[in-house]
Amino acid sequence: MPIIIRNPSMTLDLDQVPRAQKASWKTFGLLLYRIGLLLVWTVFSLPGVVLHAPIFVTASVVSKIKAKGSVTGSCVSAVPQVLMCLQRLSLRRS
């Protein structure tokens, strides 16, 4: 990548530029070109989205089932006295 060194004496001041507008037809053409590109790439990506949709749905369903199973399968029962004893032991060690 070349290094660009700008010479301040070769720049233009704002009062030296009579008009700094792009032609409206060029801007409109660029807009149409970019919209066309967006549509083409959207059409190209649709087959992949359709082919992978069952995988996305299956992963979502399996994830929800596993989350529900892990919540119902966990049995955490802690007696407050045991927690206090453990807390006191950990404080004495440090």
C-alpha positions in Angstrom: 0.0 0.0 0.0 1.6 3.3 -1.1 2.1 6.0 1.5 0.2 9.2 0.4 1.9 12.4 1.6 -0.3 15.5 1.1 1.3 18.8 0.5 -0.7 21.6 2.2 0.4 24.1 -0.4 -1.3 22.0 -3.1 -4.8 21.8 -1.5 -7.8 23.9 -2.5 -9.6 26.2 -0.1 -13.3 26.2 0.1 -13.6 29.6 -1.7 -11.6 28.2 -4.6 -14.2 25.5 -5.4 -17.2 26.9 -7.3 -19.4 23.9 -7.1 -19.1 20.6 -5.2 -22.1 18.7 -6.2 -22.5 15.3 -7.9 -24.9 15.0 -10.8 -28.3 13.8 -9.6 -28.5 11.2 -12.4 -25.2 9.7 -11.2 -26.4 9.5 -7.6 -29.7 7.9 -8.8 -27.8 5.5 -11.0 -25.5 4.5 -8.1 -28.6 4.0 -5.9 -30.2 1.7 -8.5 -26.9 -0.2 -8.9 -26.6 -0.8 -5.2 -30.2 -1.9 -4.8 -29.7 -4.3 -7.7 -26.7 -5.7 -6.0 -28.6 -6.1 -2.8 -31.4 -8.0 -4.6 -29.0 -10.3 -6.5 -27.1 -11.3 -3.3 -30.4 -11.8 -1.5 -31.6 -14.1 -4.2 -28.3 -16.0 -4.1 -28.6 -16.5 -0.3 -32.2 -17.7 -0.2 -31.4 -21.4 -1.2 -29.0 -21.6 1.7 -31.5 -20.2 4.2 -34.2 -22.6 3.0 -31.9 -25.6 3.1 -30.6 -24.8 6.7 -34.0 -23.8 8.1 -34.8 -27.3 9.4 -31.4 -27.3 11.3 -32.2 -24.0 12.9 -35.6 -25.1 14.0 -34.3 -28.5 15.3 -31.5 -26.8 17.3 -34.0 -24.3 18.8 -36.4 -27.1 19.9 -33.6 -29.3 21.3 -32.2 -26.3 23.2 -35.6 -25.6 24.8 -36.2 -29.2 25.7 -32.7 -29.5 27.3 -33.2 -26.2 29.2 -36.5 -27.3 30.6 -35.1 -30.7 31.6 -32.1 -29.3 33.4 -34.3 -26.9 35.4 -36.7 -29.7 36.5 -33.9 -32.2 37.1 -31.9 -30.0 39.4 -32.5 -30.5 43.1 -30.6 -28.0 45.1 -31.6 -28.0 48.7 -29.5 -26.0 51.1 -30.1 -25.7 54.8 -29.4 -22.2 56.0 -27.3 -23.4 58.9 -25.0 -25.4 56.6 -24.5 -22.4 54.4 -23.6 -20.2 57.5 -21.1 -22.8 58.7 -19.5 -23.0 55.2 -19.3 -19.2 55.1 -17.7 -19.0 58.5 -15.1 -21.7 57.5 -14.2 -19.9 54.3 -13.8 -16.7 56.2 -11.5 -18.3 58.8 -9.2 -19.8 56.1 -8.6 -16.5 54.3 
